[in-house]
């Protein structure tokens, strides 16, 4: 009887876990970046921006570590005179800190939302659309959202923004991604099948040429010996 009771209790616990755990996993925002990931941008600022943004022409963000749904990144900016300045930005998706939508939870598609605790209007930002685009040499799924002063585009798989335009009262900022290590240009990877096919043909051709040269050399040697 005790064994039977134990089996029933175990079955009930397993059933509860099967029901509850997927729900928790689904509700938790997904981090699509990892330590060492980086992306660089060209920056074009017009008008009369605050001092901290004035004359910025380039920036780079690099993920330093990931702790659950939070992670620090090193953000480096370059000014028109060539000087650099770096600072640590701390993201936390659970607390709604996306640092102005620079990096958002990964995998979000049209109609999905992410939490922005610092938004002055709606704190749940809706992804408005998505499409396939060539980004830095590779086909990526790109998502879009905007509010009263900014339009932003993200790489869906990583959640990292790849372009934005932000128009304020006295100034504007336009940012475009120019390089990353998070994906490779397809011209280098091609399509894996095509790459290996071309590599195989090249190797086979090289072997054939070497074999032909060896045969010619052997016949030449035999002719010389006979004469």
NORFENPE-V79870 format. One line per field, one symbol per residue. psi: psi as a letter, one per 30 degrees, with the letter a starting at -180 (. if undefined). A space follows every 50 residues. Layout:
# NORFENPE-V79870
psi=???
This chain:
# NORFENPE-V79870
psi=eeeeeeeeeeeeeeeeeeeeeeeeeefkkkkgllkfklklkkkjklbill effkgkfklkkkkelkjcglkkljkkkklfgfllkllkkjkjeefgjghh geklklgkakflllkjfgkfckfjkkkelllkljjhflklkklkllaffk kkkljeefgkkfklkjjaefllkkkkkfklgflkkffefckeeeeeeeee eeeeeeeeeeeeeeeeeeeeeeeeee.
